[in-house]
Amino acid sequence: MRKKIKNLLWLILSLGAICWLVKGMDKKMVGEVLAQTKIAWAIPAVILFTFSQAAMAKRWTTLLKAHDIFISFSQAVRLTFLGLFYNNFMPGSVGGDLLKGWYATHHCDSDKKLHAALSVLFDRILGLSGTLILGSLAAFSLASSFSLPVNGYSIDIRMLIIGIIVLISVGAVFVLSRRVRKYLFITNLLERLPAQEKLKKIEQGIHIYRQNPGALLLALLITFAVQTMAITSIWLLTISLGLKGITLLHCITIMPIVWVISAAIPVPGGLGIIENLMIPFFIAAADHNAFNSPEELTARVMALTLLNRLMIYISSAPGGLVPIFGGHLPPKSEIEADFSDNGN
């Protein structure tokens, strides 16, 4: 019952965000902008974005190898797209990451199942952290920063990124540093919780990552490449819609903030949240003098959010075919052998 209420609340939030977006939309002008979309730029954007989603599987297999868990790249791609499909299309409290983690446990020995699930969590954390680092580098590479007006106040984009990075860094210290947890008496608190055996395995999994900084560094470098491709695809969409003044550096600065904030709100695919976050950022970044009116600029940015949403759905749609065509579970012979070993 509690889960149903929670899902209903998130659904209401998403619908509210969509209604807010539609309410402020000049549908006729947005429709005209979409009709003028330059397909020669939009199609490569979708292809590049889809390729970036597939490339995320390489980061995940890198984290799995640190635990001596080996999943083929093709299987990792299938599971990645399956998770993306569940995240973007399926409502509910169980996200695509949890689903991907559950399937991952079927690809390893029973004593490593928890570590396989933990790799999915670290994959998400490294993805968000790497994206923010990339965004901060882009923000400080801009010739000048730009501000976001909020309730009469002006929030500097660079300061906003720094603030988010500080929060994530503090969280990372709590997760990775055993000394900090012990000093703050968090260790004592954890020892009083039930399921101590599982907590110890989680601690072992974290320790393995601490002992393999090379794997974390490689995963971080892969994140930079993956997110650069994904953000470049959004920049290509801005070109296809004639959004002048917005550079690739602007996109690399904006999208990490959008993705991190939307990730904190468990609405399927960030529907409505991502769109409402993108609008003020891209309006602030654009060259206002290049448009006939503020309404035209707003319409073009709203068209961008719609194309971005369409791109998200197109790129994650292949995940819906995974359960049909298979490949997300180990071969039947491996499963039977696993059951045979457990029986002995």
C-alpha positions as CSV (number, residue, x, y, z in Angstrom):
1,M,0.0,0.0,0.0
2,R,2.8,2.4,0.9
3,K,4.6,1.7,-2.4
4,K,1.4,2.4,-4.3
5,I,1.0,5.8,-2.5
6,K,4.6,6.7,-3.2
7,N,4.2,5.8,-6.9
8,L,1.0,7.8,-7.1
9,L,2.8,10.9,-5.6
10,W,5.6,10.7,-8.1
11,L,3.1,10.3,-10.9
12,I,1.3,13.4,-9.7
13,L,4.6,15.3,-9.6
14,S,5.4,14.2,-13.1
15,L,2.0,15.1,-14.4
16,G,2.1,18.5,-12.6
17,A,5.5,19.2,-14.2
18,I,4.1,18.3,-17.7
19,C,1.0,20.5,-17.1
20,W,3.2,23.4,-16.1
21,L,5.3,22.9,-19.2
22,V,2.3,22.8,-21.5
23,K,0.6,25.7,-19.8
24,G,3.5,28.1,-20.7
25,M,3.9,26.7,-24.2
26,D,2.8,28.6,-27.3
27,K,1.8,25.4,-29.1
28,K,1.4,27.1,-32.5
29,M,4.8,28.7,-32.4
30,V,6.5,25.5,-31.1
31,G,4.8,23.5,-33.8
32,E,6.1,25.9,-36.4
33,V,9.6,25.6,-35.0
34,L,9.4,21.8,-35.0
35,A,8.2,21.8,-38.6
36,Q,11.4,23.7,-39.5
37,T,13.7,21.2,-37.8
38,K,16.8,20.5,-39.9
39,I,16.7,16.7,-40.2
40,A,20.3,16.6,-41.4
41,W,21.4,17.6,-37.8
42,A,18.6,15.8,-35.9
43,I,19.2,12.3,-37.2
44,P,23.0,12.2,-36.4
45,A,22.0,13.5,-32.9
46,V,19.7,10.5,-32.3
47,I,22.3,8.1,-33.6
48,L,25.1,9.5,-31.5
49,F,22.9,9.6,-28.4
50,T,21.9,5.9,-28.9
51,F,25.5,5.0,-29.4
52,S,26.4,6.8,-26.1
53,Q,23.8,4.7,-24.2
54,A,25.3,1.5,-25.6
55,A,28.8,2.7,-24.6
56,M,27.8,3.0,-21.0
57,A,27.9,-0.8,-20.9
58,K,31.7,-0.6,-21.1
59,R,31.9,1.4,-17.9
60,W,29.8,-1.2,-16.1
61,T,31.8,-4.2,-17.3
62,T,35.0,-2.4,-16.1
63,L,33.4,-2.1,-12.6
64,L,32.3,-5.8,-12.7
65,K,35.8,-7.0,-13.6
66,A,37.2,-5.4,-10.4
67,H,35.1,-8.1,-8.6
68,D,36.2,-10.8,-11.1
69,I,32.7,-10.9,-12.5
70,F,32.8,-11.2,-16.3
71,I,29.8,-10.4,-18.5
72,S,30.3,-10.1,-22.2
73,F,30.0,-6.7,-23.7
74,S,27.0,-7.7,-25.8
75,Q,25.2,-9.0,-22.7
76,A,26.1,-5.8,-20.8
77,V,24.7,-3.7,-23.7
78,R,21.4,-5.7,-23.6
79,L,21.1,-5.3,-19.8
80,T,21.9,-1.6,-20.1
81,F,19.2,-1.0,-22.7
82,L,16.8,-3.1,-20.7
83,G,17.4,-0.8,-17.7
84,L,17.0,2.3,-19.8
85,F,13.7,1.0,-21.2
86,Y,12.4,0.3,-17.7
87,N,13.6,3.7,-16.5
88,N,12.0,5.7,-19.3
89,F,8.8,3.7,-20.1
90,M,7.8,1.7,-17.0
91,P,6.2,3.4,-13.9
92,G,6.8,2.0,-10.5
93,S,9.2,2.1,-7.6
94,V,11.6,-0.4,-9.0
95,G,13.9,1.5,-11.3
96,G,15.8,0.2,-14.3
97,D,19.1,0.1,-12.3
98,L,17.5,-2.3,-9.8
99,L,16.3,-4.5,-12.7
100,K,19.7,-4.4,-14.3
101,G,21.3,-5.4,-11.0
102,W,18.9,-8.2,-10.5
103,Y,19.7,-9.7,-13.9
104,A,23.4,-9.2,-13.3
105,T,23.2,-11.5,-10.3
106,H,22.3,-14.3,-12.7
107,H,25.7,-13.9,-14.4
108,C,27.9,-14.7,-11.4
109,D,28.5,-17.1,-8.6
110,S,26.2,-17.0,-5.6
111,D,28.9,-15.5,-3.3
112,K,29.3,-12.5,-5.7
113,K,25.6,-11.7,-6.3
114,L,25.6,-8.8,-3.9
115,H,28.8,-7.4,-5.5
116,A,27.2,-7.6,-8.9
117,A,24.3,-5.5,-7.6
118,L,26.7,-3.1,-6.0
119,S,28.5,-2.5,-9.3
120,V,25.2,-1.1,-10.7
121,L,25.1,1.5,-7.8
122,F,28.7,2.5,-8.4
123,D,28.1,2.7,-12.1
124,R,25.4,5.2,-11.5
125,I,27.4,7.2,-8.9
126,L,30.5,7.3,-11.2
127,G,28.3,8.4,-14.1
128,L,26.8,11.3,-12.2
129,S,30.1,12.3,-10.6
130,G,32.0,12.2,-13.9
131,T,29.3,14.2,-15.6
132,L,29.5,16.9,-13.0
133,I,33.3,17.0,-13.3
134,L,33.0,17.4,-17.0
135,G,30.4,20.1,-16.5
136,S,32.6,22.0,-14.1
137,L,35.5,21.9,-16.5
138,A,33.3,23.2,-19.3
139,A,31.8,25.9,-17.0
140,F,35.2,27.3,-16.2
141,S,36.3,27.1,-19.8
142,L,33.6,29.4,-20.9
143,A,34.8,33.0,-21.6
144,S,32.1,34.2,-19.2
145,S,29.7,32.5,-16.9
146,F,25.9,32.9,-17.2
147,S,23.4,33.1,-14.4
148,L,20.0,31.6,-13.8
149,P,17.2,33.9,-12.5
150,V,15.3,32.3,-9.7
151,N,12.6,34.2,-7.8
152,G,14.4,37.5,-8.3
153,Y,17.8,36.1,-7.5
154,S,20.6,35.4,-9.9
155,I,22.3,32.0,-9.4
156,D,25.8,31.7,-11.0
157,I,26.0,28.4,-12.9
158,R,29.6,27.8,-11.8
159,M,28.7,28.2,-8.1
160,L,25.8,25.9,-8.6
161,I,28.0,23.2,-10.1
162,I,30.6,23.6,-7.3
163,G,27.9,23.2,-4.7
164,I,26.6,20.0,-6.2
165,I,30.1,18.6,-6.5
166,V,30.8,19.4,-2.9
167,L,27.6,17.5,-1.8
168,I,28.5,14.5,-3.9
169,S,32.1,14.5,-2.7
170,V,30.9,14.5,0.9
171,G,28.6,11.5,0.1
172,A,31.5,9.7,-1.6
173,V,33.7,10.2,1.5
174,F,31.0,8.6,3.7
175,V,30.7,5.7,1.3
176,L,34.4,5.0,0.6
177,S,36.1,6.0,3.9
178,R,35.9,3.6,6.7
179,R,37.7,5.9,9.1
180,V,35.3,8.8,8.5
181,R,32.3,6.5,9.2
182,K,34.0,5.2,12.4
183,Y,34.9,8.7,13.6
184,L,31.3,9.9,13.1
185,F,30.0,6.8,14.9
186,I,28.2,5.7,11.7
187,T,30.0,2.3,12.0
188,N,28.5,1.7,15.4
189,L,25.1,2.6,14.1
190,L,25.4,0.2,11.2
191,E,26.5,-2.6,13.5
192,R,23.2,-2.4,15.3
193,L,21.2,-2.9,12.1
194,P,19.9,-6.3,11.0
195,A,21.3,-8.2,8.0
196,Q,24.9,-7.8,9.2
197,E,26.1,-10.5,6.8
198,K,24.9,-8.5,3.8
199,L,26.3,-5.3,5.2
200,K,29.7,-6.9,5.6
201,K,29.6,-8.1,2.0
202,I,28.8,-4.5,0.9
203,E,31.7,-3.3,2.9
204,Q,33.9,-5.9,1.2
205,G,32.7,-4.8,-2.2
206,I,33.5,-1.1,-1.4
207,H,36.9,-2.2,-0.2
208,I,37.6,-3.9,-3.5
209,Y,37.0,-0.7,-5.3
210,R,39.2,1.2,-2.9
211,Q,41.9,-1.3,-3.7
212,N,41.4,-0.9,-7.5
213,P,41.7,2.8,-8.2
214,G,42.7,2.0,-11.7
215,A,39.3,0.5,-12.4
216,L,37.6,3.6,-11.0
217,L,39.8,5.9,-13.0
218,L,39.1,4.0,-16.2
219,A,35.4,4.0,-15.5
220,L,35.6,7.8,-15.0
221,L,37.4,8.3,-18.3
222,I,34.7,6.2,-20.0
223,T,32.1,8.4,-18.4
224,F,33.8,11.5,-19.9
225,A,33.6,10.0,-23.3
226,V,30.1,8.7,-23.0
227,Q,28.6,11.9,-21.6
228,T,30.5,14.0,-24.2
229,M,28.8,12.0,-26.9
230,A,25.4,12.3,-25.3
231,I,25.7,16.0,-24.7
232,T,27.1,16.6,-28.2
233,S,23.9,15.0,-29.5
234,I,21.8,17.7,-27.6
235,W,24.0,20.4,-29.0
236,L,23.3,19.0,-32.5
237,L,19.6,19.4,-31.7
238,T,20.1,23.0,-30.8
239,I,21.7,23.6,-34.2
240,S,18.8,21.7,-35.9
241,L,16.4,24.1,-34.2
242,G,18.3,27.3,-34.9
243,L,19.1,28.1,-31.3
244,K,21.9,30.6,-31.9
245,G,24.5,31.5,-29.3
246,I,24.5,28.1,-27.6
247,T,27.9,26.4,-27.8
248,L,28.9,22.8,-27.0
249,L,30.5,24.2,-23.8
250,H,27.2,25.6,-22.8
251,C,25.5,22.2,-23.2
252,I,28.3,20.4,-21.3
253,T,27.8,22.9,-18.5
254,I,24.0,22.8,-18.4
255,M,23.1,19.1,-18.9
256,P,25.1,17.7,-15.9
257,I,23.1,20.0,-13.6
258,V,19.8,18.9,-15.3
259,W,20.6,15.2,-15.1
260,V,21.8,15.2,-11.5
261,I,18.8,17.1,-10.2
262,S,16.4,15.0,-12.2
263,A,18.1,11.8,-11.0
264,A,17.2,12.8,-7.4
265,I,13.5,12.7,-8.3
266,P,12.4,9.1,-9.1
267,V,10.0,10.0,-11.8
268,P,10.2,7.6,-14.8
269,G,12.8,9.0,-17.2
270,G,12.6,12.4,-15.4
271,L,9.5,13.1,-17.5
272,G,8.5,16.7,-17.0
273,I,11.4,17.4,-14.7
274,I,14.1,17.4,-17.3
275,E,12.1,19.6,-19.6
276,N,11.3,22.2,-17.0
277,L,14.9,22.3,-15.9
278,M,16.3,22.7,-19.4
279,I,14.1,25.6,-20.4
280,P,15.6,28.4,-18.1
281,F,19.1,27.2,-18.5
282,F,19.1,27.2,-22.3
283,I,17.2,30.5,-22.5
284,A,19.9,32.0,-20.3
285,A,22.7,30.6,-22.5
286,A,21.2,31.6,-25.9
287,D,22.0,34.8,-27.8
288,H,18.8,36.9,-27.1
289,N,19.7,39.4,-29.8
290,A,19.5,36.6,-32.5
291,F,15.8,36.2,-32.1
292,N,12.8,38.3,-33.1
293,S,11.2,38.1,-29.7
294,P,11.6,36.4,-26.3
295,E,8.6,34.3,-27.3
296,E,10.4,32.9,-30.3
297,L,13.4,32.0,-28.1
298,T,11.2,30.3,-25.6
299,A,9.4,28.4,-28.3
300,R,12.7,27.1,-29.8
301,V,13.9,26.0,-26.4
302,M,10.6,24.2,-25.7
303,A,10.9,22.5,-29.0
304,L,14.4,21.4,-27.9
305,T,13.0,19.8,-24.8
306,L,10.4,17.9,-26.9
307,L,13.1,16.6,-29.4
308,N,15.3,15.6,-26.5
309,R,12.5,13.6,-24.9
310,L,11.8,12.0,-28.3
311,M,15.5,11.2,-28.6
312,I,15.5,9.6,-25.1
313,Y,12.5,7.4,-26.1
314,I,14.0,6.3,-29.4
315,S,17.3,5.4,-27.9
316,S,15.9,3.4,-25.0
317,A,13.1,1.7,-27.1
318,P,15.4,-1.2,-28.1
319,G,15.5,-2.3,-24.5
320,G,11.9,-3.4,-24.8
321,L,13.0,-6.1,-27.3
322,V,15.6,-7.6,-25.0
323,P,13.2,-9.9,-23.1
324,I,11.7,-11.0,-26.4
325,F,14.9,-11.9,-28.2
326,G,16.8,-12.9,-25.0
327,G,20.5,-12.6,-24.2
328,H,19.9,-10.8,-20.9
329,L,20.3,-14.1,-19.0
330,P,23.2,-16.6,-19.2
331,P,22.8,-19.5,-21.5
332,K,20.5,-22.3,-20.2
333,S,23.4,-24.7,-19.9
334,E,25.2,-22.2,-17.5
335,I,22.1,-21.9,-15.3
336,E,21.7,-25.7,-15.1
337,A,25.3,-26.1,-14.2
338,D,25.0,-23.5,-11.5
339,F,22.0,-25.3,-10.0
340,S,23.9,-28.6,-10.3
341,D,26.9,-27.1,-8.4
342,N,24.6,-25.7,-5.7
343,G,23.0,-29.1,-5.3
344,N,26.4,-30.7,-4.7
